[in-house]
Amino acid sequence: MKVSAFLFEDTKMAKFIIKFSRFLNNSALNVSAVLMGLMALLVFYQVITRFVFGAPSAWSEISARVMMVWMVYISMGCVFSRGSMISITFFVEVLPDIFGLWVKRAVTIIVLIFFGVLIWYGWDIAVRVKNQNVAMLNISAFWLYISIPIGAVLSIPSLLEWHILNVENKSEPADLKITKTAEV
């Protein structure tokens, strides 16, 4: 077994992770787009009720905030799969290639541990606040806080996809390659 053989030496496993990650990311982006549209409508409704009718809606502002929280956590994985998280690459670049590779692997493991912490404590806090209600909405705070562990779970495949393609330097299978048709 080669030194570079990590968890993803099996290309079937790598291909499955990449496909699954892309499915989750596409779904997350679609749900986030719907939430963004609903947020815009709710904020517009809030402005109309406040400034036109002089009687601000009590529930629309907090509903938009809850949607924003869900949108952020649901789409968090999309940022990981694109490698768009803030990173400091200077330290890795000055190291010899083999050490840089192991540092990147260690960072992936640390981020996975962080996701584990988010899942564990996110679930814990969601269960703790299940008997409290969100102001003005009269729903359990559980539904707000459960977005934390759900977002972390949804981010794991995206992190693994990024790791496979960028750290382990596996090339994308031909049937999974993304072709750009237009740039903005």
N, C-alpha and C positions, 0 to 999 in steps of 0.2 A: 504494500500500500504506500503510495507516494505521500510525501509530507504535505503537499497541497490538497490531498484528499480530505475533505472535511465532511460534513453531513450531506453535502449535495453532489457527491461524486456520481450518484445514480441520476442519470439524465431524466428518467421518467419522473422521479420525485421532484426534481428541479422544474420540469415542464409543468407538472401539476400545480406546484406552488405559484409559478408565474401566472398560469391561467386563472387560478383561484383568486389571486391577488388582483388581477385585472378585472375580473368579474365584480369583486367587492368594491374596487375603486370606481368602476363605472356606475354601479348601483348607488354608491355613496355620493357621487357627483350629481346624479339625477335627483336623489332625495334632497341634497343640499340646494339644488336649483329650485325645487318646489318650495322648500322652506324659505329661501330668499324671496321668492315671489310672494308667499304668504306674509312674510315680514313687511315687505313693501306695502302690501295692501293694508295691513294692520296699522302701520305708521301713518299712512295716508288717512285712514279712518280716524285715527287719534287726532290728527291735525284738523280735520273737518269738524269733528265734534267739539274740539277745544276752541278753535278760532272762529268758526262759522256759527255754531249753535250755542257757544258759551257754556257747554256742559260736557267737560272731558269724560271720555270713556274710562272707566276704572280698570277694565280687564285687558284692553288692547295693548298697552305698553308692556305690561309684565308678560303677556303672551309672546310678544315679539322678542323679549329678552330670553325667554325659555327656548324659543326656536333658534335664537342665535347660539346659545350654549350647545344645543343638540347639533346644529349645523357644524360648529367647530369640531366637536368630538367625533362626529361621524366621518367628516372629511379629513381628519388628521392623518390617516393612512396614506392618502393621495400624495401628501407632501413627502412622506418617507419613501414611497416607491419612486418618486422623481429625484430623490437625493437633494431636495430643496431645503432641508433643515440647515440651520446655521452650523457651520463646522469650521474648525481651525485646522487647516491642512499643512501648515508650515512644519509642524513637528514631525508629521508622518513623512513629508517630502525630504527632510534632511536625514532621515534614517536610511540605512541600507534596505533594499527591497524586501528581504525576508522579514526584517523586524517591522517594517511598515505594514506588511501583510498581517502579521500577528497582532499589531496594535489595532488595525481595522477590525480584525476578528474579535478582539477584546472589547472594542467599543460596541460592536453588535451585541455581544453577550451582556454588556452593561445596560444597553437600551432595553434588551429583552427582560432583564431583571427589573428595570424601572417600570416596564409595562406590567410585570407581575405585581409590583407594589401598587400601581394604579388600580389593577383589577382587585387585589385583596382589600385595600383600604377604601377604594371606591364603593365596593359592595358593602363593606362594613358601615360606612357612613350613610349609604342609601338605606340600609336596614334600620339604622339608628333613628333616622328622621322620618320613617314611614308613617308615624302617627302625627306628624306636623303637616300643616297645610300651607301651600304657597299662597301668599297674600293676594287677595282679589280674585283668585281662580278657584279656590276651594277644591284643589286636588292635592293629593299627597306629595310631599317634597321628595318622596322616593323616586317619582317619575322625572324629576330634575336631576338628581344625583346619580341615578343609574346610567346616565349618559357617560360618565367617567369610565367605569369598567367596560361598557360596551364599546366605546371609542378605542380603548386600549386593545381589546380583543380583535377589533377590526383592523388595527394597525399592524399587528404581528405579521400577517402574510405579506404586507407591503414592505416591511423592513426586511423580511427574508428575500423577497424578490430583488430589492436593491442590493442586498448582500451577494446573492448569487451572480447577478449581472456585473457588479462593479468591484466587489472584493475578491470573489473567487474567479472572476474574469471568465465566466462561462458565457458563451455567445448565446444569443436568443435563438431558439429553434426557428427555422424558416417559416413555419406556419403561425408563429407568434409575433413576428416582426411588425413593428408599427411603421407604416409609410406615411410620410407627411404629404398631404395634398395641397395645403396652403399654409402660409405663415402669416401671423398677424403682426 
